[in-house]
Amino acid sequence: MPAFIILSSFTDQGVRAVKDTTKRAEKFKELAKQHGATVKDLYWTLGQYDVVAIVDAPDVTSMTALGLTLGMAGNVRTQTLPAFSADDMAKVLAKVK
């Protein structure tokens, strides 16, 4: 299953309700399951991004739907990155001419 890294920043709404962030994270995990995805890890961070999640999803369409659904709640803005394991990268490199 493809892996994705989600970089999230709190919106003004998300900061105002920051005390609920761990509860929202649990709801995000449930939401991910509804989209056929699994949240492998989730971290709160300092710096440009407030939350980083590592998610396995069946495909980019499912991941995009998950990200848009998350964004509709209004607590975070996200940037989603496809991620490659060493095995995945070896397959990519095998196609490099």
BASE-823931 format. One record per residue: residue number from 1; x, y, z of N, C-alpha, C in turn. Coordinates in steps of 0.001 Angstrom, whole numbers, plus 500000, padded with zeros to 6 digits. Atoms other than C-alpha are relative to their C-alpha. Example, Ala and Ser with C-alpha at 12.3 -4.5 7.8 and 13.67 -1.06 7.14 Angstrom:
+-----+--------+--------+--------+--------+--------+--------+--------+--------+--------+
!  nr !     nX !     nY !     nZ !    caX !    caY !    caZ !     cX !     cY !     cZ !
+-----+--------+--------+--------+--------+--------+--------+--------+--------+--------+
!   1 ! 500890 ! 498810 ! 500000 ! 512300 ! 495500 ! 507800 ! 500900 ! 501200 ! 500000 !
!   2 ! 499180 ! 498810 ! 499940 ! 513670 ! 498940 ! 507140 ! 499230 ! 501090 ! 500730 !
+-----+--------+--------+--------+--------+--------+--------+--------+--------+--------+
***
This chain:
+-----+--------+--------+--------+--------+--------+--------+--------+--------+--------+
!  nr !     nX !     nY !     nZ !    caX !    caY !    caZ !     cX !     cY !     cZ !
+-----+--------+--------+--------+--------+--------+--------+--------+--------+--------+
!   1 ! 500846 ! 498827 ! 500000 ! 500000 ! 500000 ! 500000 ! 500896 ! 501242 ! 500000 !
!   2 ! 499170 ! 498791 ! 500044 ! 501440 ! 503422 ! 499103 ! 499992 ! 500760 ! 501335 !
!   3 ! 499851 ! 499203 ! 498778 ! 502714 ! 505600 ! 501946 ! 499973 ! 501483 ! 499639 !
!   4 ! 500077 ! 498553 ! 500168 ! 502092 ! 509310 ! 502338 ! 500381 ! 500669 ! 501310 !
!   5 ! 499694 ! 499184 ! 498831 ! 503412 ! 511947 ! 504714 ! 499128 ! 501242 ! 499906 !
!   6 ! 500866 ! 498823 ! 499949 ! 500926 ! 514630 ! 505730 ! 500617 ! 501002 ! 500966 !
!   7 ! 499487 ! 498897 ! 499194 ! 502380 ! 517907 ! 506991 ! 498829 ! 500939 ! 500260 !
!   8 ! 501180 ! 499206 ! 499661 ! 499723 ! 519905 ! 508849 ! 500371 ! 501211 ! 500838 !
!   9 ! 499861 ! 498777 ! 499218 ! 499549 ! 523443 ! 510191 ! 498627 ! 500372 ! 500541 !
!  10 ! 501271 ! 499584 ! 499412 ! 496852 ! 524607 ! 512588 ! 499486 ! 501266 ! 499322 !
!  11 ! 500660 ! 498767 ! 500411 ! 494399 ! 527152 ! 511258 ! 499705 ! 500797 ! 501272 !
!  12 ! 500404 ! 499226 ! 498820 ! 493170 ! 529927 ! 513559 ! 498990 ! 499213 ! 500830 !
!  13 ! 501000 ! 500828 ! 499309 ! 490217 ! 527666 ! 514398 ! 500676 ! 498862 ! 500753 !
!  14 ! 499301 ! 501121 ! 499369 ! 492565 ! 524759 ! 515146 ! 500786 ! 500420 ! 501225 !
!  15 ! 499252 ! 499499 ! 498844 ! 494687 ! 526861 ! 517494 ! 499049 ! 500339 ! 501138 !
!  16 ! 500964 ! 499653 ! 498946 ! 491632 ! 528168 ! 519350 ! 499519 ! 498760 ! 500737 !
!  17 ! 500472 ! 501245 ! 499400 ! 490600 ! 524547 ! 519992 ! 501151 ! 499001 ! 500178 !
!  18 ! 498822 ! 500869 ! 499949 ! 494141 ! 523180 ! 520454 ! 499911 ! 498952 ! 501117 !
!  19 ! 500118 ! 500979 ! 498910 ! 493201 ! 521438 ! 523710 ! 499293 ! 498722 ! 499553 !
!  20 ! 500681 ! 501182 ! 500538 ! 491143 ! 519031 ! 521585 ! 500822 ! 499279 ! 498941 !
!  21 ! 499217 ! 500543 ! 501112 ! 493995 ! 518178 ! 519208 ! 500200 ! 498492 ! 500084 !
!  22 ! 499818 ! 501457 ! 499909 ! 494563 ! 514658 ! 520580 ! 498690 ! 499275 ! 499716 !
!  23 ! 501306 ! 500593 ! 500325 ! 490821 ! 513938 ! 520350 ! 499768 ! 500045 ! 498491 !
!  24 ! 500143 ! 499891 ! 501453 ! 490831 ! 515217 ! 516769 ! 500885 ! 498989 ! 499286 !
!  25 ! 499101 ! 500991 ! 500607 ! 493783 ! 512934 ! 516018 ! 499350 ! 498616 ! 499995 !
!  26 ! 500699 ! 501287 ! 499954 ! 491743 ! 509922 ! 517133 ! 498885 ! 499951 ! 498959 !
!  27 ! 501048 ! 499939 ! 501031 ! 488877 ! 511045 ! 514904 ! 500609 ! 499890 ! 498606 !
!  28 ! 499308 ! 500111 ! 501283 ! 491370 ! 511420 ! 512037 ! 500337 ! 498542 ! 499694 !
!  29 ! 499698 ! 501425 ! 500202 ! 492448 ! 507795 ! 512533 ! 498756 ! 499233 ! 499563 !
!  30 ! 501260 ! 500641 ! 500391 ! 488805 ! 506710 ! 512309 ! 499615 ! 500399 ! 498578 !
!  31 ! 500290 ! 499504 ! 501339 ! 488303 ! 508876 ! 509223 ! 500881 ! 499300 ! 498967 !
!  32 ! 499081 ! 500688 ! 500908 ! 491359 ! 507306 ! 507614 ! 499491 ! 498591 ! 499691 !
!  33 ! 500529 ! 501355 ! 500206 ! 489873 ! 503832 ! 508128 ! 498824 ! 500004 ! 499040 !
!  34 ! 501154 ! 499897 ! 500890 ! 486690 ! 504958 ! 506379 ! 500428 ! 500173 ! 498541 !
!  35 ! 499461 ! 499821 ! 501350 ! 488872 ! 505825 ! 503366 ! 500939 ! 498858 ! 499609 !
!  36 ! 499153 ! 501149 ! 500304 ! 490681 ! 502469 ! 503479 ! 501459 ! 500214 ! 500340 !
!  37 ! 498619 ! 499650 ! 499656 ! 493816 ! 504068 ! 504952 ! 500289 ! 499677 ! 501463 !
!  38 ! 499550 ! 500258 ! 498634 ! 495849 ! 503458 ! 508104 ! 501005 ! 501065 ! 500398 !
!  39 ! 499034 ! 499034 ! 499462 ! 497594 ! 506119 ! 510191 ! 501063 ! 499186 ! 500735 !
!  40 ! 498903 ! 500789 ! 499413 ! 500956 ! 504496 ! 510941 ! 500622 ! 500724 ! 501190 !
!  41 ! 499414 ! 499175 ! 498941 ! 502384 ! 507350 ! 513063 ! 499425 ! 501398 ! 499896 !
!  42 ! 500461 ! 498623 ! 499962 ! 501303 ! 510799 ! 514138 ! 500786 ! 500711 ! 501089 !
!  43 ! 499164 ! 499247 ! 499063 ! 503510 ! 513416 ! 515812 ! 499607 ! 501468 ! 500005 !
!  44 ! 500118 ! 498551 ! 499881 ! 503020 ! 516938 ! 517093 ! 501420 ! 500547 ! 499966 !
!  45 ! 498649 ! 499505 ! 500238 ! 505987 ! 519025 ! 516042 ! 500082 ! 501506 ! 500254 !
!  46 ! 499728 ! 498572 ! 499872 ! 507565 ! 522434 ! 516529 ! 500554 ! 500483 ! 498677 !
!  47 ! 499469 ! 499462 ! 501244 ! 508416 ! 524704 ! 513631 ! 498893 ! 500311 ! 499023 !
!  48 ! 500936 ! 499631 ! 501050 ! 506662 ! 525256 ! 510327 ! 498714 ! 499180 ! 500032 !
!  49 ! 501171 ! 500883 ! 499963 ! 504304 ! 522285 ! 510786 ! 499700 ! 499613 ! 501440 !
!  50 ! 500437 ! 500308 ! 498640 ! 502268 ! 521460 ! 513877 ! 499763 ! 498512 ! 500224 !
!  51 ! 500273 ! 501433 ! 499902 ! 501376 ! 517838 ! 513145 ! 500527 ! 499326 ! 498735 !
!  52 ! 499519 ! 500803 ! 501125 ! 503015 ! 515211 ! 510938 ! 499415 ! 498602 ! 500148 !
!  53 ! 500570 ! 501350 ! 499977 ! 501247 ! 511973 ! 510043 ! 500600 ! 499180 ! 498870 !
!  54 ! 499565 ! 500961 ! 501014 ! 502475 ! 508921 ! 508164 ! 498823 ! 499058 ! 499784 !
!  55 ! 501234 ! 500713 ! 500314 ! 499584 ! 507223 ! 506403 ! 500233 ! 499036 ! 498844 !
!  56 ! 500054 ! 500937 ! 501117 ! 499257 ! 504109 ! 504262 ! 498594 ! 500076 ! 499429 !
!  57 ! 501304 ! 499917 ! 500660 ! 496437 ! 504463 ! 501719 ! 500015 ! 499131 ! 498757 !
!  58 ! 500029 ! 500901 ! 501153 ! 495261 ! 502228 ! 498906 ! 500491 ! 500640 ! 498705 !
!  59 ! 499610 ! 499315 ! 501231 ! 495912 ! 504862 ! 496233 ! 499922 ! 501504 ! 500223 !
!  60 ! 499958 ! 498543 ! 499873 ! 496353 ! 508572 ! 495604 ! 498587 ! 500598 ! 500039 !
!  61 ! 501373 ! 499505 ! 499978 ! 492617 ! 509039 ! 495006 ! 499420 ! 499914 ! 501410 !
!  62 ! 500477 ! 500158 ! 498621 ! 491766 ! 507668 ! 498455 ! 500687 ! 500984 ! 500930 !
!  63 ! 499245 ! 499066 ! 499158 ! 494506 ! 509786 ! 500023 ! 499516 ! 501427 ! 499786 !
!  64 ! 500491 ! 498659 ! 500298 ! 493246 ! 512900 ! 498267 ! 498635 ! 500226 ! 500644 !
!  65 ! 501321 ! 499888 ! 499368 ! 489682 ! 512261 ! 499457 ! 500138 ! 500148 ! 501513 !
!  66 ! 499756 ! 499891 ! 498562 ! 490968 ! 511760 ! 503002 ! 500492 ! 501399 ! 500347 !
!  67 ! 499455 ! 498673 ! 499725 ! 492964 ! 514997 ! 502878 ! 498957 ! 501093 ! 499852 !
!  68 ! 501052 ! 499001 ! 500192 ! 490032 ! 516996 ! 501509 ! 498960 ! 499932 ! 501115 !
!  69 ! 500957 ! 500162 ! 498898 ! 487689 ! 515559 ! 504139 ! 500570 ! 500582 ! 501283 !
!  70 ! 499335 ! 499428 ! 498821 ! 490201 ! 516465 ! 506852 ! 499976 ! 501521 ! 499931 !
!  71 ! 499980 ! 498549 ! 500171 ! 490511 ! 519992 ! 505455 ! 498643 ! 500646 ! 500201 !
!  72 ! 501350 ! 499446 ! 499852 ! 486748 ! 520485 ! 505460 ! 499651 ! 500300 ! 501460 !
!  73 ! 500273 ! 499753 ! 498576 ! 486775 ! 520342 ! 509287 ! 500517 ! 501369 ! 500428 !
!  74 ! 499533 ! 498650 ! 499759 ! 488757 ! 523592 ! 509226 ! 501055 ! 500189 ! 501073 !
!  75 ! 499015 ! 499874 ! 498920 ! 491323 ! 522825 ! 511938 ! 501443 ! 500021 ! 499532 !
!  76 ! 498632 ! 500041 ! 500524 ! 494392 ! 522243 ! 509771 ! 500006 ! 500255 ! 498501 !
!  77 ! 499685 ! 499949 ! 501430 ! 495842 ! 523015 ! 506365 ! 501089 ! 498953 ! 499797 !
!  78 ! 499072 ! 501114 ! 500178 ! 497775 ! 520132 ! 504898 ! 500792 ! 500100 ! 498713 !
!  79 ! 499202 ! 500256 ! 501197 ! 500495 ! 519303 ! 502440 ! 500288 ! 498504 ! 500036 !
!  80 ! 499843 ! 501449 ! 500034 ! 500596 ! 515650 ! 501378 ! 501112 ! 499624 ! 499037 !
!  81 ! 498854 ! 500434 ! 500792 ! 503755 ! 513991 ! 500095 ! 499963 ! 498487 ! 499812 !
!  82 ! 499826 ! 501443 ! 500171 ! 504012 ! 510541 ! 498502 ! 501365 ! 499615 ! 500565 !
!  83 ! 498753 ! 500439 ! 499366 ! 506690 ! 508571 ! 500345 ! 500398 ! 498632 ! 499444 !
!  84 ! 499483 ! 501239 ! 500583 ! 508914 ! 505741 ! 499111 ! 500904 ! 499289 ! 500996 !
!  85 ! 499104 ! 500830 ! 499194 ! 510461 ! 502914 ! 501126 ! 501247 ! 499704 ! 499168 !
!  86 ! 498790 ! 500383 ! 500733 ! 513912 ! 501607 ! 500178 ! 499652 ! 499042 ! 498856 !
!  87 ! 500414 ! 500935 ! 501058 ! 512241 ! 498779 ! 498230 ! 499294 ! 500732 ! 498864 !
!  88 ! 500688 ! 499210 ! 501022 ! 509961 ! 501236 ! 496435 ! 501003 ! 500794 ! 499170 !
!  89 ! 499014 ! 499175 ! 500696 ! 512909 ! 503456 ! 495592 ! 500873 ! 499146 ! 499073 !
!  90 ! 499228 ! 500905 ! 500852 ! 514852 ! 500483 ! 494225 ! 499246 ! 499717 ! 498699 !
!  91 ! 500813 ! 500218 ! 501200 ! 511954 ! 499828 ! 491819 ! 500020 ! 501237 ! 499099 !
!  92 ! 499921 ! 498767 ! 500779 ! 511996 ! 503479 ! 490759 ! 501353 ! 500093 ! 499296 !
!  93 ! 498651 ! 499884 ! 500543 ! 515757 ! 503427 ! 490246 ! 500249 ! 498995 ! 498873 !
!  94 ! 499848 ! 501005 ! 501053 ! 515493 ! 500268 ! 488147 ! 499453 ! 500514 ! 498668 !
!  95 ! 500578 ! 499431 ! 501213 ! 513459 ! 502326 ! 485654 ! 500755 ! 501229 ! 499496 !
!  96 ! 499217 ! 498822 ! 500399 ! 515958 ! 505190 ! 485515 ! 500961 ! 499583 ! 498908 !
!  97 ! 499138 ! 500334 ! 501137 ! 517769 ! 505159 ! 482177 ! 501199 ! 500913 ! 499960 !
+-----+--------+--------+--------+--------+--------+--------+--------+--------+--------+
***
